[in-house]
Amino acid sequence: MYLRRRPHPSLARHVDYYWFTSGAPMHAKVQIVPSGTLEIVFNLHGDETHICERSDPMRIARYSGAVVSGAQSRYFVIDVQPHASIIGVHFRPGGAFALLGVPPGALTDEHANLDAIWGVCATELRERLCAACDIEERIRILDNELTRRFSSTARPRGEVSFALRSLLRKNARVERVAREVELSHRRLIEIFAAEVGVAPKIFGRIGRFQRAFTMAKREARLDWPQLALSCGYFDQPHLIREFVSLSGLAPTELLQRSAVVEGHHAALAAPPGSNLSNTRAEECRHT
């Protein structure tokens, strides 16, 4: 089961959605493709979270049952077998800055136990989520906690908000955005990375990838060269290189593997006896 719920309207500028999944995982591992934002995840089944080492997906790093994933510049792999019931907060780009309590730039390409940021409150929050009767009660608990933590003084600067809109809606060049907000190129990179979690150029690449990925999933008959041009790539080979660089998979394989899971996930390997090949796991170790 996979569900999404919208946050309270007062949080809508910062939180994109909450998500919840439960049931026995069909796949041993999944790749999480970058979205340009942060995520908080609570394992309701056990007090642990398994994230594969970036350099070797066969090695597991173990975190607590409440973990925050910083904005990622490329994919990472999780071991989903211990995660039979989880709930997560998917922030909007730049949205975590007013709610998390630390600059998102401190977590770029990193994962951290939430109690390292929120202290014992993170443990207590997970316990309340575990004890809740249903998904709706869990959403109310998350809404209340994030509302309590909201800081109006930590909102992204106007220059960062403008840069976010420009990079999300069009293939804007960072140099041009810097001129439009009257900042030096270096200064824009500095404040954008601190408040969003990745540098603006990387954020633009991720946004372009996500637009192409979303359009590809919606099209019944794909014209890859046209899709590449419409999303701002030079040509189809450029699109393929960017898909492989950011997601670890070629476009057609990413579509195939993402079709059997939800969210920003792509099935990487299946338990023994399943019909989904895990040969890609071997390939990823040499990427």
Protein Blocks (a to p, Z undefined) as FASTA:
>chain_A
ZZdddddfklmmmmmbdcddedjdfbfbdcdddehiacddddfkbgcdddddfklmkbcc
dddfbdcddddfbdcdddfklmmbccdddddehklmmmnopafklmgoiacdfklmnomm
lmmmmmmmmmpmblklmmmmmmmmmmmmpcfklgccfklmmmmmmmmmpccdfklmmmmn
opafklmmmmmmmmnopafklmmmmmmmmmmmmmmmmpmbdcfklmmmmnopablmlmmm
mmmmmnopafklmmmmmmmpghjbdcfbdcehiabdcklmmmmmmZZ
